[in-house]
Amino acid sequence: MAQEKVYAIPNITTPNTPVIFNPDICNGCNQCVEVCQIDVFIPNPEKGKPPIILHPEECWYCGCCVNDCRRPGAITFNWPLQQRGYWKDKSTGKVFRA
Amino acid sequence: MTKWHDLLKEEGKPPDWPYPIRYEEEQEIETDVLVIGGGIAGCWAAISAARKGATVALVEKGDTIRSGAGGPGCDHWCNVPANPLSNVDPDEWAQHMAESMYSNGIGTQIQCREDYDALLEMEQMGGKLRDTGDEYVGAQGRDEKTKFMISPRYTRVHSYIPGSQKPRTFKSNPDQKLNNVVIRVWGTTFKPALKKECQRLGVKIYDRVMVTSLLTEGGIQGARVVGVTGFNNRTGEFMVFKSKAAVLAAAGNFSLWMLNTELAGYNTFRSRNSTGDGVAMAWRAGAALTLMERTGIMMLGTGYKHTWYGGAGDASYENVQLVDANGKKLPWPTQGWADAGAMRPTPEDMEKISRGVQTGEYALPFYGDFPAMPDIERRATWNLMLGEESTTKIIIDTYNKAGFDPSKHLLQNYNFIEGTSPSQWRTAGGGGPVLDWDLKSTLDGLYVAGEQTFSAGDHSYAAATGRYAGRKAADYSQQVGEPKISKEQVALEKARAYAPIKRSDGIEWKELHAGIARAMQYFCSEYKTESLLNMGLDTLRDIEENHVPRLYALDPHKLMRSLEDLSLLTHGQIILQASLARKASSRMLNFFRIDHPEVDPPEWNKFVTVKLENGKVKAGELPLTYWGNLKDNYEAHNKDYQGVCKG
């Protein structure tokens, strides 16, 4: 297996993955790029491909990119680890976390 | 391949900036009415000015389709006492609300009189406000005839804290029926409908444009506002707008004390874009501002991020009983039908809960007992209220997809386990331009709406005040002469705004932001004295003189963030100046001076105002009810009001 090229890049900003795109469903229409009020995304240089997440740490998790997506499943929300909520089954007492 | 570094690996180089760079280009636009900010207030202002026949330009930092605090949605149309199911008189309700110290009587009166009209217009535009699909038949508050869903909020207790206001019988509601002044709505439908209506009416929308300054006649501070400068935050193109009247409908300021810029969005209920640009530019233009010394405590939301009345009371939404880890009921109001809309425990109950936690009587963590609710109320809270409110739609979708079932599962609450100490991270507390009965600021040609009015209210307040300011601005624009802008003022502003892109080294926006925030945390926080406040001013002056000239921005987006920092810097200076001017403490303003410890002494129960005059700070004051009789003055200023727009 060929060695993958390693670049010298700064630390990845945190949080960095507010959404996960499914490239099989997303057709790169860039609706999410337009509804995002803070420009978390930029269009992919290659037409028809999912947008690039450029400013993830500016996301305010309003959800409009997912809510307004015309192709269900193309974008999934991905909450930062520290924000994930808990709940408990009332009958068994088992605790869950999203 | 969706992350920046993925692309780097694939292409062997970072992506090119995706938009054309046009720093050298300039556009000049002329309009009767210019609206600054395309959130709820801004869209309504644009629509109402256009309906009056004015030409309108709307300038928005993001995209009007979903921008602003109310862009994602809205679950309650609050304070709509003019609705047909209300049991109180709108004027009496407005008077009652305005009795709260340091409220905005003018904005409140407008909201109470007109937000039902706005709501009906919202429906004409395509917004959904009735249970037309009969999804919630049987829910308390649902009216079969109108299909409106009345909310339990303010039904009897018009306060988030029960007991904090004296029981009151309204003359218009002598039998003490439920007040019925809040309507649940399907607010995720609102913002796209507003943008569509703007377009239908011919409003020229300039999305992705940040306004950087107000232009005044002759470039003189305090003179009539005749336009603005701005730039496109994707291309960097410079824009000059000439207007006969402007409506300031920009966002509030929610990150001035936030040391960590990454927290500025997802934990604060407001987007990263809320940086108080409007107030900062109004100040520089010479408008008088008030209540700038008031600050709020910023509670950081956890468990997803919707911080709600005291932070992460996530599970205590309407009608949801809070229980401890063993299922024991807590004396925590449900802000529902059972306790008439109260949202927070009384101080006595809070003490009881706190003691119970210490002694083991109440086991942590707490939970919202959704399964104990009647099915119809559970659906109304989970699907309708949380499904339509601002940023909570994506939250409940996330829970649903992860397997949460509100009929079986208790939703965790984060009170106590996230600590109970007040955060040093504060919010600028809703000061803004002094305004009159036309929602005009102290500058001719400048009107204000929504969060730019001091002591602003919520979504329906933004709608009603925007709608009102738009029509007043349109009227004014028909009476005044052509605006004349000063080329020198434009050139000076262009030099200021573009300075960061001429450098590629120095200090970038995140560090500058943190530096400003730290100064506010040290010198304008819980404990204030004259010398601390002056140290704050000295620090901000040092930042302005020695660090701002080193500010650099590598692209138009970072230029926007850099200029937002400069708004924050100005905002901090205004807050410090206003804090120096108020020489007394005040509980209502969350303002405590060690050197002036007396709390709310009668002689200081007044609005303190500050403004710039020839570059010098000038403080003044206004009586608490400077607006006079609310009903009489509203009517005197709105003799030609047409009510609901026909089509």
Interface residues (C-beta under 8 A of the other chain):
Chain A: E4 K5 Y7 I9 I12 T13 T14 P15 N16 T17 I20 F21 P23 E34 V35 C36 Q37 I38 D39 I42 P43 P45 K49 P50 P51 I52 I53 L54 H55 E57 E58 C59 W60 Y61 C62 G63 C64 V66 N67 D68 F77 W79 P80 Q82 Q83 R84 G85 Y86 W87 K88 D89 K90 S91 F96 A98
Chain B: M1 T2 K3 W4 H5 L7 L8 K9 G12 P15 D16 P18 K61 G62 D63 I65 R66 S67 G68 G71 P72 T188 R208 N233 R234 T261 E262 A264 G265 Y266 T268 R270 S271 R272 N273 T302 G303 Y304 K305 D314 G327 P365 Y367 D369 P371 S390 T391 K393 I394 I395 D397 T398 Y399 A402 G403 F404 K408 H409 L410 L411 Q412 H557
